[in-house]
Amino acid sequence: MRALTLKHPWAFCVARRGKRIENRTWYPPKALIGQRIAIHGGKVPTSRFDLQGIRLLVDDLVKTHGLPDYEVNGDLTLQDIVDHAGIVAVATLSGTVTEAANPWKDPGSIGWVLSDVIVLPEPIPCKGAQGLWAVPADVERQIIEQIGSQLACV
């Protein structure tokens, strides 16, 4: 299985906010279209400045897209976002778009269309990398242990 690392808060948004387009400057390999990829939340920000920036961004996302589609016991917290480090979901890479009337699509980018997203019950700690990278065998086994029955249904 291949994986894609997303900076915060984008992995959180794929897992919990319905983000189904990931913006890139490059096309995925054609052989990857229709295949499952792991969604990896990158390094957790540690500086107060970075955390404040993420908070403002998420506040804007909530204003634009509405409240989260899961229970957060009130306000969306930074902890909700930074808890999404490591492998947090798997998705089918359905294709790409260059134009889309979708709030997640950035103008001028190549939108990787994600479908059949399955959120892992517990993020799996794992070091990420730039670009597409191979999920270590032990991590892939952990993914299958958590959601294997759901993978067979999609």
N, C-alpha and C positions, 0 to 999 in steps of 0.2 A: 504494500500500500504506500502511496505517495502522500505527502503532507504539504500544507501551505501554512506558513507562519504569518499571522496578522498582528499588527500593532494594536495596543489598547486604544480605544474600546471596541475595535472592529470584530474581534473574535466573540466578545460579549454580544454584540449586535447580531451576529449570525446565529448564535445560540439562543438568544433571548428576545431579540427585537424584530425578527423577521427579515433581516438583511439577506437578500437572495442574489445580490450582484456584488462581486468583489472586483474592485477596479485595479487594473494592472496596466503597465506600459507595453506588455508583450503578450503574445498568444500562447496558450498552453500547447503542448505537443498534441497532434491530432489523435494519437493513440489513447490519450487520456480522456477524450470526450466520451461520455457514457459510463465512465469508471467512477468508483468511490474514491474520495480523497479525505484525509483527516484534516480537520481545522484545528490549528494550534494557536493558542494565545501566547504571545511573546512575553518577554521579560516584564515583570511587574514594575511599574514606575515607582521610584522611591523618593524623589524630591517633591517638596511641597508645591513647587511651581508646576511640575508635570501633573500631579494629582489635581490641582486646581484647574488646569487646562482641560483635563478629562472631564471633570465635573461640569464645567461650562458647556463642553461639547455634548455631554449626555443630557443636560438640561435642555439644550437646543433640540436634540433629537426627540425628547419627550414632547416638547412643544410642537414639533413638526409632525411626528408620527403617533402621538398619543401615549397613554400610559403603557407600561410593560404588560405583556400578555401572560404574566404569572404573578403570583402573590409575593409582595416584598414587604408586607407589614408597614405600609405607609410609604414614605419617601424612598426613592431610589438612592441608594448610598454608593459611595466609592467602593466599599467592600464588595457590593454586588458585582462590580466591574472587575476589580483586581482578583477576585476569586476565580476568574476565568483564565488562569495561566495553565499552560500545558495543553494536552489534547483535550478539547472540550466537546467536539462533535465530529460527525462524519457526514458527508454530503456527496451527491452525485454531481459531477461536473457535466451539465447538460449541453453546454455550448458556449458561444460568445456572442456579444452584441456590441456594436459600435454606436448605435443610436437606440435610446429607450426612454419612454415616458415613465421613468421610475425614479423616485426620490433618492435612491441609493446609487444611481449611475452618475458618475462624474463626467462632465463634458470632455471630449478628447481622449478619454481612456478606452481601454478594451475591457468590457464588462464580462467577467466570467460568471455564467449563470449557474447558480447552485440550486439543486432541487433535492427532494427527499432527505432533508436535513434531520438527523437523529442526534439529539443532545445526550451526551454521556451523563449518567446519574452523578458521577464523581469525576472531575478532571483528572487526567493521568499525567503526573509530572514527567516532563521529557524536555530535553534541550532541543530547541528549534534551529533553523538555519535560513539563510536567504534563498529565494527561489523555491523550486520544488525539491523535496528531499525524501529519502526513503525512511519510513517508520521502522525503528528497530524491531526485530522479531518479538522480543519480550513485550514491547509496548503494544504491538499488534495483537498479541494473545490477550492482553488485558482489555483492549477494545472489544474483542470478540466475547470475552467473558461477561462484559457489562451489557452489550447490546446485540449479541449474536443472533438471537431469535428475531429481533427486529430487522436485521440485515437480510435475512432470508425472505422476509415479507415484502421487501421493496423492490 
